[in-house]
Amino acid sequence: MKIVVLGAAHIGRALVEALHEEHEITVIDIDPDRLAALAARYDVRTVEGDGTTELVIRKAGIEDADLFIGCSPREEANLVGAMLAKRLSRAQTIVRSTSSAYLDAWRERHLEVDFMVSPELETANAISATLGLPAARQTDIFADGKVQIVELDVPADAPRNNLIGRNLRSAEVPASSKVAAIIRGDQVVVPKGDEQVLPGDRVIVIASPTSARAWARLCGRKEERVDDLVIFGAGQMGTTIASVLLERGIRLRIVDADRDRVRRIAERLPGVRAFHAHAFDPEFLDHERIGRAAAAVFALNDDARNLYGAILAKRHGVRMTIALVHDEVSVEVYEAGGVDVTINPRQVTAEEMVRFAHDPRIRQIAMLEKDRFEVLDLTVRADSELVDRPFAELPATGSVIGAVIRNGDVLFPHKQDKLHAGDRVIVFVESRRASLVERAL
């Protein structure tokens, strides 16, 4: 596939990282240093210039492109570039936008682009999924909530039980679940019958929501219900997160040092208690009993402030901290500082955009472990050679089919089960092998 990407900043880099091996990519940006850094690391073509001009779009080869992705920080440029791409080619157009007005206009079909992706909305959905299983390091929801991808850290001091420390063949693995991978240090262990989940491991599981919670308990993770949450930061990101979580019935407080922001969110979301205060004010934290909250989300615009705020909230008693990360190198620092969950808005936005460069049968993609692995929601072709073959006889492709959605029902397959044409399968695979799985299915 020939892809033109407008924007070589964070989201553009994430897209190139995920797609460069399988696709012919051209990146447009006005910053020559960004382009040079991409060209030095990846086999991509670059075009320096303004992507809102026909000259530059043509120079990038839009006439022959299959896909245009506008992901620059300038959303007006993304829209203009996409509209030019529509006029000059048959390329599908995907645009990043932070504007709720643009999103509303697109939903009402007033904007001529194929799809819009909102970093704020994708981040809010990721936080919502995390709150559904607080014990998980990362979780993604598939198949309209019927299937959950869960990444769990087994504590190093976790006691051995009917699951931990026993061969998977004889272990009491929760029903309606399947182990996709065991990560032990830098090693990925294929979950065969004679392998074990051990203390200190990280395990990736595909399961029903009920079984995902059972896995958390068996892995020694406490299950705590999140019904009271504090958001620090009332900007566009914090406001969107609050809107999504309000729909889940979670009691919310939001804190910001900007009085006007607090006033606006109080008017827009009357169900939220809004406070004009500083995230780092210990007197405010004590007075408002912030430490009693089940969780806190730090949606400030600076990684250092998010980290400090999360550590301070922990010291005041908050059980779970979620911090947004704006620079990938901050993730390890967050983890070392004790932040429970980190979410990169640019990364979750890139994940949503990446699926448009895959087979059109793919409905959803999640990327795990710094993009080393992907989880695909893929429909099986009628002419696939794997149709009507028992799972035990399927060829090894470095992947695990963790769940099958058939006629609206979810099946967690066993060796004797067979694939049917038209099945939706939830597949865990190494990113470098994803195209092989797509072709096979």
One Martini backbone bead per residue (centre of mass of N, CA, C, O) as a GRO file, in nm:
protein
  441
    1MET     BB    1   0.097   0.036   0.021
    2LYS     BB    2   0.030   0.378  -0.038
    3ILE     BB    3   0.155   0.635   0.187
    4VAL     BB    4   0.047   0.951   0.318
    5VAL     BB    5   0.214   1.162   0.558
    6LEU     BB    6   0.108   1.426   0.771
    7GLY     BB    7   0.356   1.431   0.982
    8ALA     BB    8   0.668   1.405   1.201
    9ALA     BB    9   0.579   1.357   1.468
   10HIS     BB   10   0.471   1.150   1.700
   11ILE     BB   11   0.252   1.009   1.528
   12GLY     BB   12   0.416   0.973   1.272
   13ARG     BB   13   0.634   0.793   1.400
   14ALA     BB   14   0.444   0.565   1.491
   15LEU     BB   15   0.345   0.494   1.207
   16VAL     BB   16   0.616   0.427   1.079
   17GLU     BB   17   0.697   0.205   1.277
   18ALA     BB   18   0.439   0.018   1.203
   19LEU     BB   19   0.458   0.043   0.852
   20HIS     BB   20   0.739   0.035   0.689
   21GLU     BB   21   0.770  -0.280   0.615
   22GLU     BB   22   0.478  -0.297   0.433
   23HIS     BB   23   0.514   0.004   0.319
   24GLU     BB   24   0.480   0.295   0.116
   25ILE     BB   25   0.631   0.590   0.245
   26THR     BB   26   0.525   0.937   0.279
   27VAL     BB   27   0.662   1.237   0.427
   28ILE     BB   28   0.526   1.539   0.555
   29ASP     BB   29   0.713   1.848   0.630
   30ILE     BB   30   0.849   2.159   0.758
   31ASP     BB   31   1.068   1.985   0.914
   32PRO     BB   32   1.385   1.876   0.842
   33ASP     BB   33   1.471   1.728   1.103
   34ARG     BB   34   1.242   1.525   1.121
   35LEU     BB   35   1.290   1.395   0.844
   36ALA     BB   36   1.583   1.306   0.887
   37ALA     BB   37   1.525   1.114   1.125
   38LEU     BB   38   1.343   0.921   0.967
   39ALA     BB   39   1.534   0.854   0.721
   40ALA     BB   40   1.765   0.733   0.905
   41ARG     BB   41   1.573   0.489   1.024
   42TYR     BB   42   1.388   0.473   0.765
   43ASP     BB   43   1.221   0.349   0.468
   44VAL     BB   44   1.157   0.668   0.361
   45ARG     BB   45   0.989   0.924   0.217
   46THR     BB   46   1.053   1.280   0.176
   47VAL     BB   47   0.871   1.604   0.223
   48GLU     BB   48   0.931   1.939   0.204
   49GLY     BB   49   0.642   2.112   0.333
   50ASP     BB   50   0.319   2.223   0.258
   51GLY     BB   51   0.027   2.017   0.291
   52THR     BB   52  -0.179   2.259   0.169
   53THR     BB   53  -0.044   2.210  -0.108
   54GLU     BB   54  -0.051   2.089  -0.423
   55LEU     BB   55   0.249   2.062  -0.484
   56VAL     BB   56   0.325   1.884  -0.237
   57ILE     BB   57   0.117   1.657  -0.270
   58ARG     BB   58   0.219   1.572  -0.548
   59LYS     BB   59   0.518   1.518  -0.467
   60ALA     BB   60   0.414   1.271  -0.275
   61GLY     BB   61   0.207   1.097  -0.461
   62ILE     BB   62  -0.117   1.105  -0.444
   63GLU     BB   63  -0.228   0.974  -0.708
   64ASP     BB   64  -0.108   0.672  -0.599
   65ALA     BB   65  -0.256   0.661  -0.342
   66ASP     BB   66  -0.436   0.484  -0.074
   67LEU     BB   67  -0.332   0.674   0.174
   68PHE     BB   68  -0.429   0.942   0.400
   69ILE     BB   69  -0.248   1.102   0.678
   70GLY     BB   70  -0.352   1.345   0.919
   71CYS     BB   71  -0.101   1.420   1.199
   72SER     BB   72  -0.066   1.696   1.265
   73PRO     BB   73  -0.089   1.962   1.490
   74ARG     BB   74  -0.247   2.084   1.237
   75GLU     BB   75  -0.574   2.049   1.171
   76GLU     BB   76  -0.617   2.226   0.922
   77ALA     BB   77  -0.399   2.085   0.754
   78ASN     BB   78  -0.527   1.807   0.756
   79LEU     BB   79  -0.789   1.887   0.610
   80VAL     BB   80  -0.671   2.010   0.352
   81GLY     BB   81  -0.504   1.764   0.270
   82ALA     BB   82  -0.748   1.570   0.246
   83MET     BB   83  -0.905   1.731   0.031
   84LEU     BB   84  -0.685   1.714  -0.182
   85ALA     BB   85  -0.670   1.408  -0.193
   86LYS     BB   86  -0.962   1.372  -0.292
   87ARG     BB   87  -0.925   1.539  -0.561
   88LEU     BB   88  -0.642   1.376  -0.664
   89SER     BB   89  -0.775   1.100  -0.554
   90ARG     BB   90  -0.854   0.760  -0.406
   91ALA     BB   91  -0.786   0.810  -0.127
   92GLN     BB   92  -0.790   0.747   0.188
   93THR     BB   93  -0.902   0.952   0.474
   94ILE     BB   94  -0.713   1.053   0.767
   95VAL     BB   95  -0.787   1.246   1.071
   96ARG     BB   96  -0.659   1.460   1.303
   97SER     BB   97  -0.859   1.579   1.594
   98THR     BB   98  -0.937   1.819   1.869
   99SER     BB   99  -1.212   1.910   1.753
  100SER     BB  100  -1.546   1.904   1.824
  101ALA     BB  101  -1.652   2.059   1.577
  102TYR     BB  102  -1.526   1.878   1.361
  103LEU     BB  103  -1.650   1.614   1.454
  104ASP     BB  104  -1.943   1.699   1.418
  105ALA     BB  105  -1.920   1.770   1.116
  106TRP     BB  106  -1.837   1.484   1.028
  107ARG     BB  107  -2.084   1.328   1.139
  108GLU     BB  108  -2.269   1.525   0.944
  109ARG     BB  109  -2.115   1.538   0.659
  110HIS     BB  110  -1.943   1.827   0.612
  111LEU     BB  111  -1.680   1.653   0.577
  112GLU     BB  112  -1.435   1.537   0.330
  113VAL     BB  113  -1.384   1.264   0.515
  114ASP     BB  114  -1.355   0.935   0.627
  115PHE     BB  115  -1.179   0.993   0.902
  116MET     BB  116  -1.179   1.054   1.259
  117VAL     BB  117  -0.933   1.135   1.518
  118SER     BB  118  -0.932   1.150   1.878
  119PRO     BB  119  -0.716   1.179   2.132
  120GLU     BB  120  -0.916   1.229   2.363
  121LEU     BB  121  -1.111   0.991   2.312
  122GLU     BB  122  -0.902   0.761   2.313
  123THR     BB  123  -0.800   0.817   2.600
  124ALA     BB  124  -1.068   0.789   2.750
  125ASN     BB  125  -1.116   0.493   2.665
  126ALA     BB  126  -0.858   0.381   2.795
  127ILE     BB  127  -0.931   0.462   3.084
  128SER     BB  128  -1.197   0.313   3.104
  129ALA     BB  129  -1.074   0.030   3.066
  130THR     BB  130  -0.885   0.041   3.311
  131LEU     BB  131  -1.110   0.081   3.531
  132GLY     BB  132  -1.239  -0.206   3.479
  133LEU     BB  133  -0.916  -0.307   3.548
  134PRO     BB  134  -0.696  -0.204   3.780
  135ALA     BB  135  -0.483  -0.452   3.782
  136ALA     BB  136  -0.395  -0.368   3.511
  137ARG     BB  137  -0.157  -0.252   3.297
  138GLN     BB  138  -0.333  -0.344   3.042
  139THR     BB  139  -0.634  -0.263   2.842
  140ASP     BB  140  -0.867  -0.409   2.599
  141ILE     BB  141  -1.155  -0.366   2.397
  142PHE     BB  142  -1.362  -0.611   2.240
  143ALA     BB  143  -1.649  -0.686   2.093
  144ASP     BB  144  -1.834  -0.495   2.261
  145GLY     BB  145  -1.708  -0.616   2.551
  146LYS     BB  146  -1.660  -0.945   2.525
  147VAL     BB  147  -1.347  -0.872   2.499
  148GLN     BB  148  -1.028  -0.902   2.678
  149ILE     BB  149  -0.719  -0.737   2.705
  150VAL     BB  150  -0.460  -0.856   2.931
  151GLU     BB  151  -0.203  -0.699   3.134
  152LEU     BB  152  -0.006  -0.876   3.377
  153ASP     BB  153   0.150  -0.849   3.691
  154VAL     BB  154   0.334  -1.070   3.871
  155PRO     BB  155   0.424  -1.089   4.167
  156ALA     BB  156   0.721  -1.183   4.313
  157ASP     BB  157   0.538  -1.277   4.590
  158ALA     BB  158   0.359  -1.474   4.470
  159PRO     BB  159   0.174  -1.731   4.534
  160ARG     BB  160   0.127  -2.045   4.493
  161ASN     BB  161  -0.111  -2.217   4.283
  162ASN     BB  162  -0.343  -2.336   4.047
  163LEU     BB  163  -0.158  -2.143   3.847
  164ILE     BB  164   0.089  -2.065   3.989
  165GLY     BB  165   0.346  -2.293   3.902
  166ARG     BB  166   0.185  -2.438   3.672
  167ASN     BB  167   0.104  -2.620   3.431
  168LEU     BB  168  -0.116  -2.532   3.193
  169ARG     BB  169  -0.241  -2.815   3.153
  170SER     BB  170  -0.317  -2.825   3.490
  171ALA     BB  171  -0.424  -2.563   3.527
  172GLU     BB  172  -0.662  -2.320   3.658
  173VAL     BB  173  -0.794  -2.189   3.405
  174PRO     BB  174  -0.997  -1.969   3.324
  175ALA     BB  175  -1.268  -1.949   3.182
  176SER     BB  176  -1.280  -1.779   2.901
  177SER     BB  177  -0.960  -1.824   2.824
  178LYS     BB  178  -0.626  -1.706   2.700
  179VAL     BB  179  -0.295  -1.747   2.652
  180ALA     BB  180  -0.073  -1.546   2.464
  181ALA     BB  181   0.161  -1.454   2.682
  182ILE     BB  182   0.496  -1.473   2.823
  183ILE     BB  183   0.686  -1.239   3.017
  184ARG     BB  184   1.049  -1.280   3.076
  185GLY     BB  185   1.169  -1.011   3.067
  186ASP     BB  186   1.306  -1.039   2.736
  187GLN     BB  187   1.124  -1.289   2.722
  188VAL     BB  188   0.922  -1.496   2.510
  189VAL     BB  189   0.667  -1.717   2.604
  190VAL     BB  190   0.524  -1.987   2.488
  191PRO     BB  191   0.194  -2.115   2.574
  192LYS     BB  192   0.241  -2.407   2.661
  193GLY     BB  193   0.158  -2.682   2.853
  194ASP     BB  194   0.464  -2.680   3.002
  195GLU     BB  195   0.414  -2.408   3.096
  196GLN     BB  196   0.459  -2.119   3.319
  197VAL     BB  197   0.337  -1.911   3.567
  198LEU     BB  198   0.538  -1.670   3.729
  199PRO     BB  199   0.683  -1.497   3.942
  200GLY     BB  200   0.736  -1.183   3.764
  201ASP     BB  201   0.555  -1.202   3.543
  202ARG     BB  202   0.412  -1.137   3.224
  203VAL     BB  203   0.064  -1.147   3.122
  204ILE     BB  204  -0.128  -1.236   2.830
  205VAL     BB  205  -0.486  -1.203   2.795
  206ILE     BB  206  -0.775  -1.367   2.661
  207ALA     BB  207  -1.106  -1.252   2.766
  208SER     BB  208  -1.346  -1.229   2.959
  209PRO     BB  209  -1.435  -1.008   3.193
  210THR     BB  210  -1.464  -1.219   3.421
  211SER     BB  211  -1.190  -1.370   3.368
  212ALA     BB  212  -1.006  -1.126   3.402
  213ARG     BB  213  -1.065  -1.098   3.707
  214ALA     BB  214  -0.967  -1.381   3.782
  215TRP     BB  215  -0.676  -1.341   3.696
  216ALA     BB  216  -0.608  -1.116   3.892
  217ARG     BB  217  -0.648  -1.282   4.148
  218LEU     BB  218  -0.450  -1.524   4.078
  219CYS     BB  219  -0.203  -1.303   4.042
  220GLY     BB  220  -0.232  -1.114   4.310
  221ARG     BB  221  -0.455  -0.902   4.242
  222LYS     BB  222  -0.630  -0.645   4.338
  223GLU     BB  223  -0.979  -0.576   4.349
  224GLU     BB  224  -1.092  -0.248   4.260
  225ARG     BB  225  -1.338  -0.027   4.282
  226VAL     BB  226  -1.420   0.243   4.061
  227ASP     BB  227  -1.617   0.541   4.195
  228ASP     BB  228  -1.367   0.752   4.252
  229LEU     BB  229  -1.246   1.049   4.083
  230VAL     BB  230  -0.948   1.237   3.992
  231ILE     BB  231  -0.883   1.529   3.795
  232PHE     BB  232  -0.584   1.668   3.660
  233GLY     BB  233  -0.705   1.877   3.444
  234ALA     BB  234  -0.918   2.118   3.240
  235GLY     BB  235  -0.880   2.061   2.967
  236GLN     BB  236  -0.958   1.896   2.689
  237MET     BB  237  -0.873   1.626   2.800
  238GLY     BB  238  -1.010   1.632   3.082
  239THR     BB  239  -1.298   1.683   2.975
  240THR     BB  240  -1.330   1.426   2.807
  241ILE     BB  241  -1.282   1.226   3.032
  242ALA     BB  242  -1.517   1.318   3.206
  243SER     BB  243  -1.748   1.261   3.005
  244VAL     BB  244  -1.700   0.954   2.977
  245LEU     BB  245  -1.711   0.878   3.289
  246LEU     BB  246  -1.994   0.980   3.351
  247GLU     BB  247  -2.137   0.757   3.175
  248ARG     BB  248  -2.032   0.533   3.401
  249GLY     BB  249  -2.095   0.657   3.701
  250ILE     BB  250  -1.861   0.833   3.799
  251ARG     BB  251  -1.723   1.002   4.048
  252LEU     BB  252  -1.626   1.353   4.012
  253ARG     BB  253  -1.315   1.532   4.016
  254ILE     BB  254  -1.177   1.861   3.932
  255VAL     BB  255  -0.846   2.008   3.878
  256ASP     BB  256  -0.742   2.362   3.859
  257ALA     BB  257  -0.545   2.667   3.825
  258ASP     BB  258  -0.771   2.764   3.625
  259ARG     BB  259  -1.050   2.946   3.661
  260ASP     BB  260  -1.183   2.934   3.378
  261ARG     BB  261  -1.183   2.632   3.342
  262VAL     BB  262  -1.355   2.566   3.586
  263ARG     BB  263  -1.603   2.721   3.496
  264ARG     BB  264  -1.653   2.572   3.225
  265ILE     BB  265  -1.685   2.281   3.340
  266ALA     BB  266  -1.920   2.345   3.533
  267GLU     BB  267  -2.115   2.423   3.300
  268ARG     BB  268  -2.084   2.161   3.118
  269LEU     BB  269  -2.042   1.970   3.400
  270PRO     BB  270  -2.254   1.944   3.664
  271GLY     BB  271  -2.153   1.645   3.770
  272VAL     BB  272  -1.894   1.807   3.843
  273ARG     BB  273  -1.642   1.870   4.072
  274ALA     BB  274  -1.493   2.189   4.081
  275PHE     BB  275  -1.144   2.303   4.126
  276HIS     BB  276  -0.953   2.577   4.243
  277ALA     BB  277  -0.631   2.436   4.212
  278HIS     BB  278  -0.340   2.276   4.310
  279ALA     BB  279  -0.183   1.971   4.260
  280PHE     BB  280   0.060   2.060   4.489
  281ASP     BB  281  -0.145   2.102   4.734
  282PRO     BB  282  -0.157   1.962   5.043
  283GLU     BB  283  -0.396   2.112   5.173
  284PHE     BB  284  -0.604   2.042   4.961
  285LEU     BB  285  -0.578   1.735   4.975
  286ASP     BB  286  -0.669   1.723   5.270
  287HIS     BB  287  -0.936   1.887   5.274
  288GLU     BB  288  -1.061   1.698   5.022
  289ARG     BB  289  -0.978   1.401   5.045
  290ILE     BB  290  -0.812   1.270   4.801
  291GLY     BB  291  -0.704   0.996   4.927
  292ARG     BB  292  -1.001   0.851   4.899
  293ALA     BB  293  -0.960   0.798   4.623
  294ALA     BB  294  -0.935   0.544   4.392
  295ALA     BB  295  -0.849   0.766   4.169
  296ALA     BB  296  -0.601   0.928   3.944
  297VAL     BB  297  -0.576   1.182   3.692
  298PHE     BB  298  -0.302   1.303   3.479
  299ALA     BB  299  -0.368   1.600   3.252
  300LEU     BB  300  -0.110   1.736   3.203
  301ASN     BB  301   0.144   1.914   2.993
  302ASP     BB  302   0.358   1.758   3.190
  303ASP     BB  303   0.552   1.504   3.295
  304ALA     BB  304   0.672   1.610   3.561
  305ARG     BB  305   0.399   1.694   3.685
  306ASN     BB  306   0.260   1.422   3.671
  307LEU     BB  307   0.460   1.272   3.848
  308TYR     BB  308   0.448   1.445   4.102
  309GLY     BB  309   0.141   1.427   4.145
  310ALA     BB  310   0.126   1.117   4.174
  311ILE     BB  311   0.312   1.087   4.419
  312LEU     BB  312   0.153   1.274   4.607
  313ALA     BB  313  -0.115   1.119   4.596
  314LYS     BB  314  -0.004   0.858   4.713
  315ARG     BB  315   0.086   0.985   4.988
  316HIS     BB  316  -0.238   1.059   5.039
  317GLY     BB  317  -0.386   0.756   4.934
  318VAL     BB  318  -0.402   0.693   4.650
  319ARG     BB  319  -0.436   0.389   4.484
  320MET     BB  320  -0.463   0.510   4.178
  321THR     BB  321  -0.248   0.594   3.897
  322ILE     BB  322  -0.291   0.815   3.610
  323ALA     BB  323  -0.066   0.897   3.337
  324LEU     BB  324   0.023   1.114   3.105
  325VAL     BB  325   0.228   1.076   2.810
  326HIS     BB  326   0.449   1.273   2.586
  327ASP     BB  327   0.714   1.099   2.638
  328GLU     BB  328   0.842   0.790   2.599
  329VAL     BB  329   1.085   0.817   2.810
  330SER     BB  330   0.884   0.852   3.066
  331VAL     BB  331   0.777   0.571   3.135
  332GLU     BB  332   1.008   0.460   3.317
  333VAL     BB  333   0.988   0.689   3.522
  334TYR     BB  334   0.703   0.641   3.612
  335GLU     BB  335   0.746   0.351   3.712
  336ALA     BB  336   0.973   0.422   3.918
  337GLY     BB  337   0.764   0.628   4.073
  338GLY     BB  338   0.468   0.452   4.086
  339VAL     BB  339   0.302   0.449   3.845
  340ASP     BB  340   0.048   0.249   3.736
  341VAL     BB  341  -0.049   0.421   3.470
  342THR     BB  342   0.024   0.464   3.122
  343ILE     BB  343  -0.073   0.719   2.873
  344ASN     BB  344  -0.049   0.769   2.518
  345PRO     BB  345  -0.215   0.966   2.307
  346ARG     BB  346  -0.048   0.919   2.047
  347GLN     BB  347  -0.057   0.610   2.050
  348VAL     BB  348  -0.369   0.563   2.045
  349THR     BB  349  -0.400   0.715   1.780
  350ALA     BB  350  -0.217   0.539   1.605
  351GLU     BB  351  -0.372   0.276   1.642
  352GLU     BB  352  -0.628   0.372   1.493
  353MET     BB  353  -0.479   0.440   1.221
  354VAL     BB  354  -0.335   0.171   1.143
  355ARG     BB  355  -0.584  -0.003   1.047
  356PHE     BB  356  -0.605   0.137   0.755
  357ALA     BB  357  -0.331  -0.028   0.657
  358HIS     BB  358  -0.487  -0.270   0.668
  359ASP     BB  359  -0.697  -0.492   0.638
  360PRO     BB  360  -1.039  -0.429   0.593
  361ARG     BB  361  -1.124  -0.666   0.802
  362ILE     BB  362  -1.023  -0.481   1.020
  363ARG     BB  363  -1.160  -0.337   1.322
  364GLN     BB  364  -0.908  -0.382   1.527
  365ILE     BB  365  -0.629  -0.240   1.723
  366ALA     BB  366  -0.354  -0.348   1.932
  367MET     BB  367  -0.069  -0.228   2.115
  368LEU     BB  368   0.221  -0.389   2.258
  369GLU     BB  369   0.513  -0.356   2.392
  370LYS     BB  370   0.620  -0.129   2.207
  371ASP     BB  371   0.500  -0.278   1.936
  372ARG     BB  372   0.566  -0.593   1.936
  373PHE     BB  373   0.251  -0.622   1.949
  374GLU     BB  374  -0.065  -0.755   1.822
  375VAL     BB  375  -0.423  -0.697   1.809
  376LEU     BB  376  -0.672  -0.863   1.614
  377ASP     BB  377  -0.976  -0.786   1.433
  378LEU     BB  378  -1.072  -1.062   1.224
  379THR     BB  379  -1.199  -1.174   0.921
  380VAL     BB  380  -1.274  -1.468   0.772
  381ARG     BB  381  -1.225  -1.611   0.486
  382ALA     BB  382  -1.372  -1.830   0.268
  383ASP     BB  383  -1.071  -1.900   0.119
  384SER     BB  384  -0.938  -2.009   0.353
  385GLU     BB  385  -0.725  -2.275   0.447
  386LEU     BB  386  -0.839  -2.274   0.762
  387VAL     BB  387  -1.102  -2.372   0.702
  388ASP     BB  388  -1.219  -2.649   0.882
  389ARG     BB  389  -0.985  -2.650   1.088
  390PRO     BB  390  -0.837  -2.749   1.345
  391PHE     BB  391  -0.651  -2.590   1.578
  392ALA     BB  392  -0.434  -2.823   1.603
  393GLU     BB  393  -0.372  -2.786   1.266
  394LEU     BB  394  -0.256  -2.520   1.270
  395PRO     BB  395  -0.026  -2.323   1.170
  396ALA     BB  396   0.265  -2.177   1.251
  397THR     BB  397   0.268  -1.795   1.313
  398GLY     BB  398   0.314  -1.657   1.594
  399SER     BB  399   0.015  -1.710   1.702
  400VAL     BB  400  -0.306  -1.626   1.877
  401ILE     BB  401  -0.629  -1.754   1.907
  402GLY     BB  402  -0.841  -1.634   2.161
  403ALA     BB  403  -1.103  -1.556   1.980
  404VAL     BB  404  -1.452  -1.614   1.877
  405ILE     BB  405  -1.695  -1.464   1.659
  406ARG     BB  406  -2.029  -1.619   1.643
  407ASN     BB  407  -2.328  -1.505   1.605
  408GLY     BB  408  -2.251  -1.314   1.873
  409ASP     BB  409  -2.065  -1.526   1.988
  410VAL     BB  410  -1.824  -1.647   2.226
  411LEU     BB  411  -1.513  -1.822   2.158
  412PHE     BB  412  -1.279  -2.029   2.336
  413PRO     BB  413  -1.064  -2.217   2.191
  414HIS     BB  414  -1.001  -2.547   2.107
  415LYS     BB  415  -0.850  -2.799   1.943
  416GLN     BB  416  -1.134  -2.914   1.812
  417ASP     BB  417  -1.193  -2.664   1.692
  418LYS     BB  418  -1.331  -2.458   1.424
  419LEU     BB  419  -1.310  -2.274   1.150
  420HIS     BB  420  -1.509  -2.018   1.002
  421ALA     BB  421  -1.658  -1.854   0.779
  422GLY     BB  422  -1.685  -1.522   0.916
  423ASP     BB  423  -1.516  -1.513   1.141
  424ARG     BB  424  -1.419  -1.357   1.436
  425VAL     BB  425  -1.083  -1.279   1.530
  426ILE     BB  426  -0.863  -1.284   1.812
  427VAL     BB  427  -0.525  -1.178   1.757
  428PHE     BB  428  -0.202  -1.272   1.858
  429VAL     BB  429   0.096  -1.085   1.746
  430GLU     BB  430   0.365  -1.019   1.598
  431SER     BB  431   0.421  -0.746   1.416
  432ARG     BB  432   0.608  -0.885   1.192
  433ARG     BB  433   0.351  -1.111   1.144
  434ALA     BB  434   0.077  -0.982   1.064
  435SER     BB  435   0.066  -1.024   0.752
  436LEU     BB  436   0.058  -1.334   0.761
  437VAL     BB  437  -0.212  -1.358   0.908
  438GLU     BB  438  -0.385  -1.206   0.707
  439ARG     BB  439  -0.332  -1.401   0.468
  440ALA     BB  440  -0.427  -1.669   0.606
  441LEU     BB  441  -0.731  -1.542   0.686
   0.00000   0.00000   0.00000
